[in-house]
Amino acid sequence: MRKLVAAALAASAFAPMVLAADDDACAVVAPLLSTEIPLPRVAASLKERRLEVAVVGTGSSILAGTGGTDIAYPARLQIALVQRLPGTQVKVSSYAKPRQTSAEMAQSFGKILSGFKPALVIWQGGTVDAMRGVDPDDFRAALEQGVGALQSGGADVILMNMQYSPRTESMIAIHSYADNMRWVAQSREIPLFDRFAIMKQWSELGIFNFFAATSNVETAARVHECIGKLLADLILEGAKMAETQPKTNQ
């Protein structure tokens, strides 16, 4: 079953058919990204004309094949931030590894924080936990502990949930994991990049066809480019919110 689910995820989520222009595809889901949660470490770093971001995730943060790293959303995020922040030194580093649960990913946080010292960590997870049947309470506990470690280490955090795939939604119980990610984001007062809702809206509006089973790297790259642009919007909105908030001891 796990092999079947993995194959379906790869076929449907990474290879959609584009039915609208890229700009329209990115803009149509913008209302799902509105946030009033500040990113104070990002704002402080931008004052120094630099921004370092770490992306921690699984296989859905990677595109396979030659040049796949360059067109996956972490690389597209860096390009979007560079374009939006002229004169600022931007570095986005990806620590994506396939088939890792959230608890396994959290084990690398100490090394990332001590070596890279990012102002922001984008933590993408949930899919592998759902596929492996990790107890949802254990999943939530791993998220809470991981977010706490990142914040104590001096980084802002954005959680990113799983991809939407109509071909696998009935095969794995993802909703309890998505709900737990939303609960942790709310309780820790951090942004949630709701990739599941974004991709589902793309599907429902006919912008991307996630039922397509034929691999198409070009269209998958367009999805990742949109995700990179939308993440940049969320990050800069959070930094702006921090500038309008009263000073704290964070």
N, C-alpha and C positions, 0 to 999 in steps of 0.2 A: 504493500500500500504506500509506504513512504517513497519508494522509487517512482510509483505512478504519480503521486502528488508532486514530487520534485520535477518530474518531466513536464507535467501540466503547467506548473508555475513558470518554468523556463519558456515554454512555448507561447503561453498566453500573455504573460506580463512583460516580457522583454521583446515581444515582436508584434506590436499593435499595428494596425493600418491607420494611417492618418487620413482624416476626412475633412480637415479644415486647416487654414494657415496656422503656422506656429504661433504668431503673435496672438491670434484669437484663442488658441488652445491655452496659452499661458494666462491670458487676461480673464477668461471666463470664470476661473475658480478663485480669483483674487479675494472675493468676500469671505471665503473659508479661512483666510489667513489673518484676519484682523485680530490684533492682540493689544491688550493694555498692560502686558507684563514687561517690565524693563529688563534690559541686559546691561547692568552697570559695569561689569568688567570689560565688555566690548566697548562701551562708551569711553571708559578711561583709556583703553588702548588706542582708540581712534584719536584721542587728543594728542597722543604721542606719534601720530601719523604711521601707525603700524597696526596690523591685525593678524593674529595667528589662530587658525581654526583647525581642530582635529575632528575628523569624521570616523566614528567607530560603528561598524556594521557587519553585515553578512554578505551573502552572494548577490543580494538585490542592490548592493552599492557598487557592483562591478559589472562591466560589460565584457563578454568574452571576445577572443579574437585579437588579431593584430591591431594595435591602436585603441583597444577597448578602454584602457585606463584614461586615455585622453578625452574620450567622449562620454564617460560616465559622469554622474551628477556632481561628485566632489570636484572634478576638474572644471566642469561648467560653472560651478559655484565660484571658483576662484576667478574665472574670466569675468563673470558678472560683477563680482565685488571690485575687481580692478577697474572695470569700466565705470562703476558708480562712485569710486573713491580715488579720483586722480591725485597723485602725489602721496598716496598712502602705500606703504609696503605691505602687501597681502600675501599670506602663505596658507594654503589649505592642504593639510596632509591627511591621507586616507589610511586607516588601519582596519580595512575590511578583510574579513576572513570567512570563507563559506562554512556552513554547518556548525556555527557556534551558538550556544544558548546565551541568554543575557547574563547569566551567572558566570559563564566562561569568559565572556567579553569583559566583564567587570574586573577580572583578575589582571588585566593589562593596564588598568587605569593608573596605578602607581607609577609604572614605567613611563607612560605617556606624559603624565603631569611633571615628573622630574626631568625628563629629557627634552620635551618639546615646549612645555610651559604655555599651553594655549590659553587665550582669553575666553574661548568658547569651545565646547565639545558638543557635537551633534551625535546623539546616540540613537542609532536605528536598530530596532529589534522586534521580536514577537513572532516572526514566522517560524523560525527553527524551534522555538519553545512550543508552539502549537503543533508542529509536525511530530515532535517527540513526545507530546502529551505531558509536558511538565505541568505539575500541579499549579493552577492559576495563583494560589496563595503564595507558593514558593517563587513564582515569576514576579509577583508584585513585591515581595520582600527583597528579591535581587535588585529590582529597579530602585527601590527606596534606598537600599544600602549603597548602590552604585552612584546614584545622584548625590547622596550625602557626601560620599568620598570626593566626587568631582568638585562640589561646591566648597568643601573644606580645603581642597587643594588649590583654590583660587580661580576656578573656571565657572563661567556661566554655562548653562546646559539647555539644549533643545532636544526634546524627545521626538523621534520620528517612528510612526507605526508602520505596519506591514503594507504591502501592495494589495490592491484590489484585483481579484481575478474571478470572473463569473464561472469559470470552468472548475475552480477548486473551492469556491466558497462553501459548497455543500459537502466537500470531502474532508475538510479539517475545521475544527471548532475555533475559529479565530476571534469571534466576537467577544468572548470573555477576556481574551488577552488584550484586545483593543480597549475594552472598558477599563481594565486595570491600568493600562498606560495613561488613559485620560484621567483616572483617579489620582495616580501618582503625580502627574503634571499639575493638577489642580491643587493637591495638598502641599506640594513643594513650591508652588507658585512659579512654575517655569513654563515656557511655551511648548505646545505640542504641534508639530508639523503633521497634520492629519492627512498623510499620503493616501490612506485607504479611502477617505471621503472624497479627496481630490480626484483620484483615479475613477472612483465610482461615478462621480458627476461627469467626467469626460465620457465615460461609457454610456451613461443615460442620455447625454446630449448628442451622442453620435459623433463626437470629435475624434475619439480613438476607438477602434474596434478591438476589444480585448478578447473576443471570441476567436480571432484569427489564429490559426495553428501553424502558419508558414513563417519561418524565421526571416526577419527583415531587420538587419542591423541598422540601416539608415533611419527607419521610423522609430526604432527603439532609442536611437541617439536623440531624436527630437523630443521624446518623452523626458529623457534625462536632462536635456537642455532646459526644458520648461521647469523641471524640479529645481535645477540649479538657480534659475532666475527667481523663482518663487521663494526659495530659501534666502537668497540675498535680500529680497524685499522684507522678509520676516526679521532678519538680523538687523537691518538698518532701522526698521520701525521700532524694534526693541531698544536699540541704542538711542534713538530719538526720545522714546519714552523715559529712559533713564535721565536724560538731560533736563526733563521737565519735572522730575521727581525731587522731593527734598533730599538733601544729603543724608546718607546713612553710614553706618560703620562697616558695610560689606566690603 
